[in-house]
Amino acid sequence: MERDIAAIAAQLGATQLQNEFMARASARLRGINAVMWSAADNCWHDLLLQAAVMGLQASGLVQPGGLLTSLYHSGEQWDAPNAWPPLVHMIIEAAVESGVTNGTALANQLADNWLHANMVAWQATGHMHEKYNGYVPGGIGRGGEYKPQVGFGWSNGVLMALLERKWKRAARET
């Protein structure tokens, strides 16, 4: 964008503005190369992904019973202590695909926590649930404008996907 502004400034004959934005573009490029270029790997690494994984780990959202949607206890369905299967699954997949060192470890932790929580809830109630309590493995999610449902399709689908993932992971480790 800085180069675009410099090009527009050149077209307008605004030499000082052109020089200013070319200098900004050069400084940004030097910064990107200094922070993100790895001569050892011969490529750039996206530090934002590493920061996102580390930020999630430090956020307090990762809990023994799942991944909280927020840290706020409002009594509404999208807030703590609720953990939603599709969100858990998306974050696990994103952590794996991030390519960062601790992304896979975070994904494995989340998947193992989620599988354990689902098993505990199923053993206690005989049902899969729409949402779970992220703080308590096997705890059922609450809150919102309606009574949470049982036998929920996305819960079943996420459970099956994570069981398959765990099976493949175990096969690779043996």
Disulfide bonds with the S-S distance in Angstrom:
none
